Amino acid sequence: MTLTTEGRLGAGAAVRAGTQGAYRAVAALAGEVHVVRNDLADGDATPQGAAIACFAHLTDLHVTDAQSPARFEFINQEWRDPRFRELLPMQRPQEMLNAHAIGAMVRAINSIEAGAMTGSPLQMAVMTGDAIDNTQHNELTNFLALLRGGTVRPDSGAPGYDGVQRADWRSDIYWKPDGPPDGDVFQNALGFPRHPGLLDEAVQPFHAEGLRVPWVACRGNHEEVCQGVGIVTPALARAMTGSRKPIGLPQAFDPGTAVETFVHQPEQFMSGPFLEVEADPARRPIEREEFMPEAYYAQDVGDVRFITLDTVCTEGGADGSIDADQLHWLERKLEEVHSLFRSRDGSRVRTRNQDRYVVLLSHHGYDSLTNPRAERRADLLLALLLRFPNVVLWLNGHIHANRITARKEAGLGHGFWEVTTSSLVDWPCQARLVEIYRTRGGVAISCTMLDHEGGGLAGLHRELAGNVPRSGFDSWRPGSQPDRNAILLLPSPF
């Protein structure tokens, strides 16, 4: 199963009961047809000829070193306190299996023989940020092995798993697959099963086949800041490769300053109780250019210009921002592929430039360019994009959910589609196939969700993710049907 038009996955029967809920299997469900969305144009959705572009969209992979001393899993115990909300979740029961799920999705993308609507071959893949979880070099090494092909090494520190899911770890707030029956909150309250030997299996190296098509990527907040929120200070950088593993909040900690303390001085969260673990120099924080040599760039593929933005706020925090220099650069790159556009004063400008369709790639979307630590320019970015009619699609991630939104300026004919794809780390653990093609009356964008075949550890990863409270089967993350398999109509831009 790959294309969800043929079959999809959802909640199955309960297989184990807890005191507060039941643990459910993943079930095979009937496929989901495409919904035609005419928010921006009416007409026939039938393809006319081959695709203009056919590519896969992945986002929020979160290749995770789940044994790092610079992770603060104990903050999960504060989930009821809204003052900690921006810091959560700090740990997921499925995180040791993330790399296996990503490997399975890469294989699923490689298995796509033709686009669902056009029958065109897959040209490329795009990845819109949060490839890694904690801005660590060993995480980046594994991400590159997963997408390029090579050996993935989930283990770090001393050989063998040494982290919060260990059977004898002091806290019971983590799922412990090797622990005693009902020995933790997940088993007792939520019906999670025991899986003896799972962690030993999860840390073993494995071979990843890598994507068979070219791919491009942009940065997310987890490539820049600790657990996607905290600035990597010199003190934290030293702690990342050290041996001191925090296991609780410091004494007399002020919850009212939790977020800003983590943003600006995350090492303060390491000043409380701790355990000694094996140090590992491979956990060092990455430099920006190690992940992406260019912060933002444009690439032409056939009739499409892909423009990749950098929306990460360097001042910390999870949500995004965009600076004035990048907006100016973006305006120039849009002008280069337009024969006609609106100037800042609203007048029409004609050029001799060759028209291309424009697809924008960024980690944050319009609604999450809200970081209070930088000047907010989401409205300026949206207004800029709406001046250029060849912009047809904005792809992003960050919110770990499927969402499709029509963006249109009141009183003007031009608009474009913003498509946000769910993460691989959280349910529904999907990617998206995107086809842009001509119709009789204009252009259409076909979106089709992808499920990996994943049995084994990848399948268990997905099952665990589906059973996580507030984030699984019954959560908002899968979106509604028009956010998943949809055909998005547009008038012809040129």
C-alpha positions as CSV (number, residue, x, y, z in Angstrom):
1,M,0.0,0.0,0.0
2,T,1.4,3.4,-1.0
3,L,-1.1,5.6,-2.7
4,T,-4.1,6.2,-0.4
5,T,-6.5,6.3,-3.3
6,E,-6.0,2.5,-3.5
7,G,-6.2,1.9,0.3
8,R,-5.4,3.8,3.5
9,L,-4.7,3.1,7.1
10,G,-6.6,4.1,10.3
11,A,-7.6,2.9,13.7
12,G,-8.4,-0.7,14.0
13,A,-9.8,-2.9,16.8
14,A,-8.7,-2.5,20.4
15,V,-6.0,-5.1,21.3
16,R,-5.3,-4.2,24.9
17,A,-7.2,-2.1,27.5
18,G,-5.7,0.4,29.9
19,T,-7.4,2.1,32.8
20,Q,-7.9,5.3,30.8
21,G,-8.1,4.0,27.2
22,A,-7.5,1.2,24.8
23,Y,-4.5,0.4,22.6
24,R,-5.7,-0.1,19.0
25,A,-4.1,-1.8,16.0
26,V,-3.7,-0.1,12.6
27,A,-6.3,-1.3,10.2
28,A,-6.4,-1.3,6.4
29,L,-9.3,0.8,5.2
30,A,-10.9,1.6,1.8
31,G,-9.1,4.0,-0.4
32,E,-10.0,7.7,-0.5
33,V,-11.0,9.4,-3.7
34,H,-9.8,12.9,-4.7
35,V,-12.0,15.8,-3.7
36,V,-12.0,18.5,-6.4
37,R,-11.6,21.9,-4.7
38,N,-12.7,25.0,-6.7
39,D,-12.0,27.7,-4.1
40,L,-9.9,29.5,-6.7
41,A,-11.3,28.3,-10.0
42,D,-14.1,26.2,-11.6
43,G,-13.7,23.7,-14.4
44,D,-12.7,20.2,-15.5
45,A,-10.0,18.5,-13.5
46,T,-9.1,16.0,-16.3
47,P,-5.4,16.1,-17.2
48,Q,-4.4,17.4,-20.6
49,G,-1.1,15.7,-21.4
50,A,1.8,14.9,-19.2
51,A,2.4,16.5,-15.8
52,I,4.2,19.8,-15.6
53,A,5.7,18.5,-12.4
54,C,5.4,15.2,-10.4
55,F,7.2,15.0,-7.1
56,A,7.0,13.7,-3.5
57,H,6.7,16.0,-0.4
58,L,8.2,14.9,2.9
59,T,8.5,17.0,6.0
60,D,9.3,16.8,9.7
61,L,11.2,13.5,9.7
62,H,12.9,14.1,13.1
63,V,15.8,11.7,12.8
64,T,16.4,11.5,16.6
65,D,19.3,10.6,18.9
66,A,17.0,9.4,21.6
67,Q,19.9,8.8,24.0
68,S,21.4,12.3,23.9
69,P,22.1,14.1,27.2
70,A,20.8,17.3,25.6
71,R,17.2,16.1,25.5
72,F,14.9,17.0,28.3
73,E,12.3,14.3,28.3
74,F,11.3,14.9,31.9
75,I,9.5,18.1,30.9
76,N,6.7,15.8,29.5
77,Q,5.5,15.3,33.1
78,E,4.5,19.0,33.0
79,W,2.0,18.4,30.2
80,R,-1.0,19.7,32.3
81,D,0.7,23.1,32.9
82,P,0.1,25.5,30.0
83,R,3.3,27.4,30.8
84,F,5.3,24.4,29.4
85,R,3.1,23.9,26.3
86,E,5.5,25.4,23.7
87,L,8.2,22.9,24.9
88,L,6.1,19.7,24.4
89,P,6.4,17.0,23.5
90,M,10.0,16.3,24.5
91,Q,9.7,12.6,24.1
92,R,7.6,10.2,22.1
93,P,7.2,6.4,22.7
94,Q,8.0,5.7,19.1
95,E,11.1,7.9,18.7
96,M,13.7,5.1,18.8
97,L,12.0,3.8,15.6
98,N,11.9,7.0,13.6
99,A,14.8,6.1,11.3
100,H,13.1,2.8,10.4
101,A,9.9,4.7,9.5
102,I,11.8,7.1,7.3
103,G,13.6,4.3,5.6
104,A,10.2,2.7,4.9
105,M,8.8,5.9,3.4
106,V,11.9,6.3,1.2
107,R,11.2,2.8,-0.2
108,A,7.5,3.7,-0.7
109,I,8.5,6.8,-2.7
110,N,10.9,4.7,-4.8
111,S,8.1,2.3,-5.6
112,I,5.9,4.9,-7.2
113,E,5.8,4.0,-10.9
114,A,3.5,6.8,-12.0
115,G,1.5,9.8,-10.8
116,A,-2.1,9.0,-9.6
117,M,-3.7,11.5,-12.0
118,T,-1.3,12.0,-14.9
119,G,0.6,8.7,-15.0
120,S,3.8,10.7,-15.3
121,P,7.0,9.4,-13.7
122,L,8.3,10.8,-10.4
123,Q,10.8,13.6,-11.0
124,M,12.1,14.5,-7.6
125,A,11.4,14.8,-3.9
126,V,11.2,17.9,-1.7
127,M,11.8,17.9,2.1
128,T,10.6,21.0,4.0
129,G,12.5,20.9,7.3
130,D,13.0,19.2,10.6
131,A,14.9,16.5,9.0
132,I,16.6,16.0,12.4
133,D,15.4,16.5,16.0
134,N,18.1,18.1,18.1
135,T,20.6,19.9,15.7
136,Q,23.2,17.2,16.3
137,H,25.8,16.0,13.9
138,N,25.1,12.3,14.4
139,E,21.4,12.9,13.6
140,L,22.4,14.7,10.4
141,T,24.7,11.8,9.4
142,N,21.8,9.4,9.7
143,F,19.4,11.6,7.8
144,L,21.9,11.9,4.9
145,A,22.3,8.1,4.9
146,L,18.5,7.6,4.8
147,L,18.0,9.9,1.8
148,R,21.3,9.3,-0.1
149,G,21.6,5.6,0.8
150,G,24.1,4.0,3.3
151,T,24.4,2.7,6.8
152,V,22.1,4.2,9.5
153,R,23.4,4.0,13.0
154,P,20.6,4.7,15.5
155,D,22.8,4.0,18.6
156,S,24.9,6.6,20.3
157,G,27.1,6.8,23.4
158,A,28.0,3.4,24.8
159,P,26.9,0.3,22.8
160,G,23.3,-0.6,23.5
161,Y,20.3,1.6,24.5
162,D,20.7,3.9,27.4
163,G,17.8,6.3,27.8
164,V,14.5,7.1,29.4
165,Q,12.8,4.0,28.0
166,R,15.2,1.7,29.8
167,A,13.3,-0.8,32.0
168,D,15.1,0.5,35.2
169,W,14.8,4.2,34.4
170,R,13.6,6.0,37.5
171,S,10.5,7.6,36.1
172,D,7.3,5.8,35.0
173,I,6.1,8.5,32.5
174,Y,7.8,6.8,29.5
175,W,6.8,3.7,27.6
176,K,9.3,0.9,28.6
177,P,8.9,-2.0,26.2
178,D,11.2,-4.2,28.3
179,G,9.6,-3.1,31.6
180,P,7.3,-5.2,33.8
181,P,3.6,-5.5,32.8
182,D,1.7,-2.3,33.7
183,G,5.0,-0.8,34.9
184,D,4.6,2.6,33.3
185,V,1.9,5.0,32.5
186,F,1.6,4.0,28.9
187,Q,1.1,0.3,29.7
188,N,-1.1,0.9,32.7
189,A,-3.3,3.8,31.6
190,L,-3.3,3.5,27.8
191,G,-2.9,-0.2,27.2
192,F,0.5,-0.1,25.4
193,P,2.1,-3.5,25.0
194,R,5.4,-4.9,26.2
195,H,8.0,-5.6,23.5
196,P,10.9,-7.3,25.2
197,G,14.1,-6.9,23.1
198,L,12.7,-4.0,21.1
199,L,15.3,-1.5,22.1
200,D,18.2,-3.9,21.5
201,E,16.8,-4.4,18.0
202,A,16.2,-0.7,17.4
203,V,19.8,0.4,18.1
204,Q,21.3,-2.0,15.5
205,P,22.7,-0.4,12.3
206,F,20.8,-1.0,9.1
207,H,21.2,-0.3,5.4
208,A,19.0,2.4,3.8
209,E,18.5,2.3,0.0
210,G,18.2,6.1,-0.4
211,L,15.9,8.0,-2.8
212,R,16.2,7.1,-6.4
213,V,15.2,10.6,-7.5
214,P,16.9,13.9,-6.9
215,W,15.8,15.8,-3.8
216,V,16.0,19.3,-2.4
217,A,15.5,20.5,1.2
218,C,15.1,23.5,3.4
219,R,15.8,24.1,7.1
220,G,13.4,23.8,10.0
221,N,13.6,25.0,13.6
222,H,15.0,21.6,14.7
223,E,18.0,22.1,12.5
224,E,18.8,25.3,14.3
225,V,17.8,25.1,18.0
226,C,17.8,22.5,20.7
227,Q,14.7,20.3,20.5
228,G,13.3,22.9,18.1
229,V,13.2,25.7,20.7
230,G,16.4,26.5,22.6
231,I,19.4,28.5,21.3
232,V,22.6,26.3,21.3
233,T,24.7,28.3,23.8
234,P,28.4,27.5,24.3
235,A,27.4,25.8,27.6
236,L,24.8,23.7,25.9
237,A,27.1,22.7,23.1
238,R,29.6,21.4,25.7
239,A,26.8,19.5,27.5
240,M,25.6,17.9,24.2
241,T,28.8,15.9,23.9
242,G,29.2,15.4,27.6
243,S,28.0,12.8,30.1
244,R,25.5,14.6,32.3
245,K,21.9,13.5,31.6
246,P,19.3,15.7,33.3
247,I,16.3,13.8,34.7
248,G,14.3,16.5,36.5
249,L,13.7,20.2,36.9
250,P,16.1,22.2,39.1
251,Q,15.0,23.1,42.6
252,A,13.0,26.3,42.9
253,F,12.5,26.4,39.2
254,D,10.0,29.1,38.1
255,P,7.4,27.6,35.7
256,G,6.4,31.1,34.6
257,T,9.7,31.6,32.8
258,A,10.0,28.0,31.5
259,V,9.8,28.9,27.8
260,E,12.1,31.9,27.8
261,T,14.6,30.2,30.0
262,F,14.7,27.2,27.6
263,V,15.0,29.6,24.6
264,H,17.9,31.6,25.9
265,Q,19.6,29.4,28.5
266,P,18.6,25.8,27.9
267,E,21.6,24.6,29.9
268,Q,19.7,25.8,33.0
269,F,17.5,22.7,32.6
270,M,20.6,20.6,33.1
271,S,21.3,22.1,36.6
272,G,18.9,19.8,38.5
273,P,19.2,16.1,39.2
274,F,21.1,14.0,36.6
275,L,22.6,10.7,35.7
276,E,25.9,9.9,34.2
277,V,25.8,8.5,30.6
278,E,28.5,7.8,28.0
279,A,29.9,10.9,26.3
280,D,29.9,11.0,22.5
281,P,31.7,13.7,20.4
282,A,29.5,12.8,17.4
283,R,26.6,14.6,19.2
284,R,28.1,18.0,18.6
285,P,25.8,20.7,17.3
286,I,25.9,21.2,13.5
287,E,26.8,24.4,11.8
288,R,24.2,26.0,9.5
289,E,26.1,25.3,6.3
290,E,26.5,21.6,7.2
291,F,22.8,21.0,6.6
292,M,22.3,23.5,3.8
293,P,25.1,25.4,2.1
294,E,22.7,28.1,1.1
295,A,20.0,29.4,3.5
296,Y,17.6,30.0,0.6
297,Y,17.9,29.4,-3.1
298,A,16.0,28.8,-6.4
299,Q,16.1,25.9,-8.7
300,D,14.5,25.5,-12.1
301,V,13.2,22.0,-13.1
302,G,11.5,22.0,-16.5
303,D,8.7,24.6,-16.5
304,V,8.8,25.1,-12.7
305,R,10.9,27.3,-10.5
306,F,11.2,25.8,-7.0
307,I,12.0,28.6,-4.5
308,T,13.3,27.4,-1.1
309,L,13.0,29.8,1.8
310,D,14.6,29.9,5.3
311,T,11.9,30.7,7.8
312,V,13.9,29.6,11.0
313,C,14.1,32.2,13.7
314,T,17.7,32.4,14.9
315,E,16.6,34.0,18.1
316,G,15.0,30.7,19.3
317,G,11.5,29.4,19.6
318,A,9.6,27.0,17.5
319,D,7.6,29.3,15.2
320,G,9.1,31.0,12.1
321,S,10.1,34.4,10.8
322,I,11.5,35.9,7.6
323,D,13.8,38.8,7.2
324,A,13.6,41.8,4.9
325,D,16.7,40.8,2.9
326,Q,15.1,37.5,2.1
327,L,11.9,39.1,1.0
328,H,13.8,41.4,-1.3
329,W,15.7,38.4,-2.8
330,L,12.4,36.6,-3.2
331,E,10.9,39.5,-5.1
332,R,13.8,39.4,-7.6
333,K,13.6,35.6,-8.1
334,L,9.8,35.9,-8.8
335,E,10.4,38.7,-11.3
336,E,12.8,36.5,-13.2
337,V,10.1,34.0,-14.2
338,H,7.2,36.4,-14.9
339,S,6.3,38.2,-18.1
340,L,3.6,40.1,-16.2
341,F,3.1,40.9,-12.6
342,R,1.9,43.7,-10.3
343,S,4.4,46.2,-8.8
344,R,4.3,47.3,-5.2
345,D,2.0,50.2,-6.2
346,G,-0.4,47.9,-8.0
347,S,0.5,48.8,-11.5
348,R,1.0,46.1,-14.1
349,V,4.6,45.4,-15.2
350,R,5.5,43.6,-18.4
351,T,8.9,42.0,-19.0
352,R,10.6,39.9,-21.6
353,N,11.2,37.1,-19.0
354,Q,10.2,33.6,-19.7
355,D,7.2,32.5,-17.6
356,R,7.5,29.5,-15.3
357,Y,5.2,28.1,-12.7
358,V,6.5,28.8,-9.2
359,V,6.4,26.4,-6.2
360,L,7.5,27.8,-2.9
361,L,9.1,25.6,-0.2
362,S,9.5,26.5,3.4
363,H,9.3,24.8,6.8
364,H,6.8,27.3,8.3
365,G,3.6,28.3,6.6
366,Y,1.7,31.6,6.8
367,D,-0.1,30.7,10.1
368,S,3.1,29.7,11.9
369,L,5.3,32.7,10.8
370,T,4.5,34.1,14.2
371,N,7.6,34.0,16.3
372,P,7.5,36.9,18.8
373,R,11.3,37.1,19.0
374,A,11.5,38.6,15.4
375,E,9.6,41.1,13.4
376,R,6.5,39.5,11.9
377,R,6.4,39.6,8.2
378,A,3.9,36.9,7.2
379,D,1.4,39.4,5.8
380,L,4.2,41.1,3.7
381,L,5.2,37.7,2.4
382,L,1.7,36.8,1.4
383,A,1.1,40.1,-0.2
384,L,4.3,39.7,-2.2
385,L,3.3,36.3,-3.5
386,L,-0.1,37.4,-4.5
387,R,1.4,40.0,-6.8
388,F,2.9,37.3,-8.9
389,P,0.3,35.1,-10.8
390,N,2.7,32.3,-11.7
391,V,2.9,31.3,-8.0
392,V,0.7,28.2,-7.9
393,L,1.8,26.3,-4.7
394,W,3.4,26.9,-1.3
395,L,4.5,23.6,0.4
396,N,5.4,23.5,4.1
397,G,5.2,21.5,7.3
398,H,5.9,22.3,11.0
399,I,2.4,21.7,12.4
400,H,2.6,17.9,11.9
401,A,-0.8,17.9,10.2
402,N,-2.4,17.8,6.8
403,R,-4.0,21.1,5.8
404,I,-4.8,22.7,2.4
405,T,-5.7,26.4,2.3
406,A,-6.6,28.6,-0.7
407,R,-4.8,32.0,-0.5
408,K,-6.4,34.8,-2.4
409,E,-6.4,38.6,-2.1
410,A,-9.9,40.1,-1.8
411,G,-11.0,41.7,-5.1
412,L,-8.2,40.2,-7.2
413,G,-8.4,37.2,-9.4
414,H,-5.0,35.6,-8.6
415,G,-4.6,33.1,-5.8
416,F,-2.5,30.1,-5.0
417,W,-2.7,27.0,-2.8
418,E,-0.9,26.5,0.5
419,V,-0.4,22.8,1.2
420,T,0.9,21.6,4.5
421,T,1.8,17.9,4.9
422,S,1.8,15.9,8.0
423,S,5.0,14.6,9.6
424,L,6.6,11.2,9.5
425,V,7.3,11.2,13.2
426,D,3.6,11.6,14.3
427,W,0.4,9.9,13.2
428,P,-0.5,9.6,10.3
429,C,3.2,9.2,9.4
430,Q,2.6,10.1,5.8
431,A,4.2,11.9,2.8
432,R,2.4,13.4,-0.2
433,L,2.5,12.9,-4.0
434,V,2.1,16.2,-5.9
435,E,1.3,16.5,-9.6
436,I,0.9,19.8,-11.4
437,Y,-0.8,19.5,-14.7
438,R,-2.8,21.4,-17.4
439,T,-6.5,21.1,-17.7
440,R,-8.9,22.4,-20.4
441,G,-9.5,25.6,-18.6
442,G,-6.3,26.1,-16.6
443,V,-4.0,24.3,-14.2
444,A,-4.6,21.7,-11.4
445,I,-2.6,20.4,-8.5
446,S,-3.3,16.8,-7.5
447,C,-2.4,15.9,-4.0
448,T,-2.3,12.2,-2.9
449,M,-1.3,11.0,0.5
450,L,1.3,8.2,0.7
451,D,1.5,5.5,3.3
452,H,4.6,3.3,3.6
453,E,4.3,-0.5,3.5
454,G,6.3,-0.7,6.6
455,G,6.1,-4.0,8.6
456,G,8.5,-4.7,11.3
457,L,9.9,-1.7,13.3
458,A,8.5,0.8,10.8
459,G,5.0,-0.6,11.2
460,L,5.3,-0.7,15.0
461,H,6.4,3.0,14.9
462,R,3.2,3.9,13.1
463,E,1.1,1.9,15.5
464,L,2.6,3.5,18.5
465,A,2.2,6.9,16.9
466,G,-1.5,6.2,16.3
467,N,-2.0,5.4,20.0
468,V,-0.3,8.5,21.5
469,P,-3.0,10.6,23.3
470,R,-3.9,13.9,21.7
471,S,-1.6,13.2,18.7
472,G,-2.8,9.9,17.3
473,F,-5.8,8.3,15.6
474,D,-8.4,10.6,17.0
475,S,-6.4,13.9,16.7
476,W,-6.6,16.7,14.3
477,R,-3.3,15.7,12.6
478,P,-4.7,13.7,9.6
479,G,-6.9,16.7,8.6
480,S,-10.3,16.3,6.8
481,Q,-10.6,14.6,3.5
482,P,-10.2,17.8,1.5
483,D,-6.8,18.3,3.3
484,R,-5.6,14.9,2.0
485,N,-6.5,13.6,-1.4
486,A,-7.5,16.7,-3.3
487,I,-7.4,18.2,-6.8
488,L,-6.8,22.0,-6.5
489,L,-8.0,24.0,-9.5
490,L,-6.4,27.2,-10.7
491,P,-6.9,29.5,-13.7
492,S,-4.0,29.4,-16.2
493,P,-1.5,31.9,-14.9
494,F,0.0,32.7,-18.3
